[in-house]
């Protein structure tokens, strides 16, 4: 397994800026602006990959081992950054703008077999709708050909918030703010399966490579309300906040698959044929829809004032998002193997039977726990 990205994170729309200005400043105070920068570290809910990709026997055989797929994967931990700017309109009102980005990370798992005596055969199992039973295709088969398969999850996250906050009358070292605004969130993920099954000598040198790519993008736009309670005593400041955003989640899924081989032109130049093993002509293409979603978040912050203007702080947040489409969950293992070349059909193929796999949106929820370290400056 190789770790090299989910969802990710919307930290508090006001973390550093709230700590730097935890108590209302009098209008005679010339400081109206504050900025903060944070380093983010997140642990996200695993991405489901329920379909078994590679097994060492029939998928319904006693004692079968699933060697690839059939579970869930993650890219934890994920790193990123966030910047926030705040403008103090008066002693009680502030406009707060923040944005963050979590760059792409990837995680890959692979399995291979030499196709030599004593090696295991690698099977790609599927449910054959033409015979209404479990079936498989070989990725390696000794002594004819060796094989390998790899599954890769990649993801990145970005988003932002624009809020107006109102401070209620403060009580000693305590202050309570209410806020409202707009929240944006975008999660992009891909789950890609590649295989290679070339002949072993003394058979001719050939190419037999497949790719099945499932890409998912979830874009949330919604209205947000929330509140936070801040404490400011001496050099120490801190707050706890809660927010709830509700709006539209736009889900987009792209399915694409192909086979690269030179087996059908006397081992000459490589040819490309549509369809891999799970992304076939019947489900390939782009799909989109809008659905209702909620995005709640809670955050805890603790800061220390280095100077009157600057504060260093650490934060913890928990973010939840409903109704997201994750790429591994979009794979349909109900297959009509007659519709493409990858299952051993000579081109041109003549599909017989139902057009499967078909595409249907499968959704789940998502959560992220994050820790951040930041610096806020008021001027």
N, C-alpha and C positions, 0 to 999 in steps of 0.2 A: 504494500500500500504506500502511496506517495501523497504527501500533503503539500500543496503549494499555495475561496470563498467560502442568506439569508438572510434569512432576513435579518434584518439588521435592526436599524435603530433610529429612533427619534429620541434623543435625550431631551431633557426639559427645555422648552423654548426659552426659558430664562434660567440659566444655571449660574454662570459666572457673573452675569450682569445683576442677578438678584442678590448674590452675595456681596458684590461691590456696593450695592445700594440697598442693603437690607432694611434700613430705616428711612422714612421719607426725609428728603433733604429740603431745607427751607428755600423759599424762592430767592433769598439773598445769596444762596450758594451758587457760584458760577458754573458748577459742574452740571452739564445737561446731557452729555454723551457718555456712554460706556461701551467698551468692546471686550470680548473674551474669545479665547482660543482654547480648544480642548483636544487632547489625544484620546481616542475612543478604543475600547477593547470590548468585544461582544461575544456572547455565546448564544447560539440560536437553536431553535427547535430543529431536529433532524428532518431532512427532506425524505419523504417516503419513496421507496423503490420496491413496491410489493411484488413485481413480476420477476420470477426466477429467470435469469439470463443464461447461465451455464450450469449444468449438472453433470454428475458422473454416471448417471443411469437414467432410466425412464423416470419422469417426475413423480409418478405414482407408485414406483417400485419400493419395496421395503428397504429401509436403510439408505435411501438415496441421499446424497450430499449436494446441497446447493452451493456452488463454488463462486458464483457471481450473481448479484442481485438478490431479490427476495427478502429485503429488509429496509434499511434506511441508512442514509449517509449524511455527513455534515462537513463543514469546512472550518470548524472551530479551532482556535480562536480567530476572530476577525478583527482587523484593525482599521482605523479611519480617523477622520478629523471633523471638527465642527467649529464654525465661527458664528458669533452672535453680535448684533449691534442693538443698542437701546437709546432712545431719545426721550428725555424727561420733559413732558409738555408743561407740567406744573408739579406742585408738591404731592399730588396724588395720582396723576395720570402719566402713563408711559406707553410708548409705541415700541414693540419688540419684534425684531426680525432675526431669524436664524436659519442656517442651512448646513447640511452635512453631506459627506460622501464617504461611502465604504467601497474602496476599489475591489476589483474582481479577485477572487481567490478560487482555486480549483483543488479538487481531491480526486484521485484516480485509484482504481483497483483493477488488477489484471490477473489472468490465469493463462497458462500455456501448457502444451504437451508436445513432445518431440515426435510423436507418431511412430516411435521405434518399439520393438518388442519389449514388453514389460511396462510400457507407459499406459496411462489411462486414456480412454477415449473421452472427448469433450462433446457433450450434447447441448443443443439449444432446443428446449422443450416448448411446445405450443399446443393449443387445443385446435384440432383440425375440424373446421366446420363442414368440410366436404364428407367426412366419415363419422362425424359426431363422436370423436374420441381423442384421447391424448396421443400426440405424435411428437416427433423430434426430427431435427436435421443435424448431421455431424459437422462439428467444427474441426475436429481431428479424428483420424481413423487409421490406426496402424494396420498394415505397413504402407498404406497408400499415401496419406498426406498428414502433415503436422498442422497444428493450429494454435491460435491465441485469440484472446478476447480482452477488451478493456472497456470499463465504464467510467466516465468522467462527469462529475458534477462541478459546475461553475456558477458563481452568482455575484452580484453587486447590488448595492443599495444606495439610494440618494433621496433627498427630500428637504423640506423646510417648513417653517411656520411664520405667520404674521399675526401678531396679537396686539390688542389694546388692553392694558391692565389698569385697574382702579384700586387704590389703597383705601381700606376702611380706617377709621380712626384708630391710631395705635394705642396699645396698652402696655406701658412701661417698656420693656425690651422686646415686646411682641408686636408683630404687624401681620395683618391678613390682607391679601390681595385677591380680587376676583378678576377673571380675564375672559376674553372671547376673541375669536379670530378664525383663521383659515389654516388648515393643515394639508400638506402634500406629502405623498409617499410613493416611491417606486421601487419595486423589487424585480430584478431580472435574473432568471436562472436558466440553465441549460443542462440537459442530461443526454450525453452522447455515448453511443455504444459502437465500437469498432471491432471487427474481426478480420483475421487473415488465415487462409487455409491453403497454402501452396503444396504442390506435390513433393514427395520425397524422391530422391534418386532411387532407381535409375529412370524414373518417369521424367518427362520433359520439364524444363524450368518454366513455371507459369506464374500468373498473378490471380489471386482470388481474394479481394478485399471488399468488405461491406461497411457501410456507415448508416446508422440510424440516429437522427438528431431530433430531439424534442426540446423546443425553446418555449419558455413561459415568461410573460411580462404582466405584472400586476401594478396598476397605477391608481392610487387613491386620491380623491379630492373631496374634502369635507369641511363642514363647519365645526368649530371647537369651542367648548366652554371648560372652565376649570377654576381652581383656587389654590392658593399656597399660603402657608403660615411660616413666617420668618422670625428668627430670633437673633438679636444683636446685643452682645454683652462683652464689653472690652474688646480684645483683639479677635474674639471668636464670633463667627456668624454661621448660621445654618438655616435650612428650611426643608419642609416637606411639601410636595405639590401633587395634585391629582388633576388629570385632564380627561376629557371624553370628546372624541371627534366622531361624527357620523356623516356619511355621504355615499358617494358612488365609487365602486371598485371596478375599473375597466380591466378585464382579463383578455389577454391575447395569447394564443398558442400557435406555434408554427411547427409543422411536422414535415420532415424531409428525409429521404433515404435513397441510397443508390449502391450499385455493385460495380466495381472495377475489375475487369478480367480480360485475359487474352486467350481464354479457353475455346472461344468460338470462331477464331480467325487463324487457326493453325499456329497459335502462339506468336502472333505478330504484335502489332501496336495495341495498346490497351484500349478497350472499349468500355463505355459507361452505359449501364442499364438502370432504368428507374426502379426504385424499391430496394430496401435492404431486407431485414428479417421481420421487423416490427413496423417500420414506416413504409407502407406499400401504396400503390396507386389509389386504393380505396379510401385511405385516411390522410394522405399527404395534402398539404396546403396550409392556409392560414385561417384561423377561427377567432372570433372576438365576440364579447358580450359585456354588458354592464349589469352589475348586481349591487344590492345594498350591503354596506359593511360598516362596522364600528371599529374604532381604534382608540382604546383607553390606554393610559400610561400613568404610572406613579414614579416619583423620583425623590431621593434623599440626597442632601448636599451638606457638606461641612467645609468651612473655609477659615483661613487665618489671614488677618490683615497685616501685610508686610509694611505698608505705609497707608496714609489716609486715602490714597488713590488706587492702590493695587492690593489685590487679594488672590491668594493661591488656594485651591480647593480640590476636593475629591467628590465624586458623585456616583450614585448607584441608581439605575432605572430599570423598570420592568415594563415592556411594551407588548401589547397584544393586538393582533389584527385578525378579523374574521374574513371568511370567504376569499381565500387566495388559491390560485391554481398553481400547483407545483409540478415540474415537468415529468418526474418519474411516475406520478399518478395518472398521467394521460396515456400511458401505454396500454393497449388492448391486445391480449394474447390469444384472442379468438381469430384464427388465421385461415384464409383461403389460400393455400400454397400454389394454386394453379395460375395466379395472376402476375407472377414475376419470375425472373430468371434465377434469383438467388437460391431458391429451393430446388434447383437442379433441372428446371424446365428449359428446353432448347428454344432459343429465339427464332421467330417471334412467338410469343406466348398467346394462348387462347384461353381466357378465364372461363372456368366452368363452376357454377354454383353461386352462393351468395357473395356479395361484395363486402367481405370482411378482411381486415378489421375496419370497423366504422369508428367515427370519432364522437365522443360525448365528454362534456366538461365534467371533471371530477375535482371537487374543491375540498379544502381542509382549512384549519386555522394555523396561526403562526404566533410564536412569542419569541422575545429576545430579552436577555438579561445583559446589561452593559455596565461597565465601570469606566469612568473618565477621570482624567487629571487635567486641570486647566489653570489659566491665569486670566484674571479680569482686571481691567484698568479703566478708571473713571477720569474724565477730563471736561 
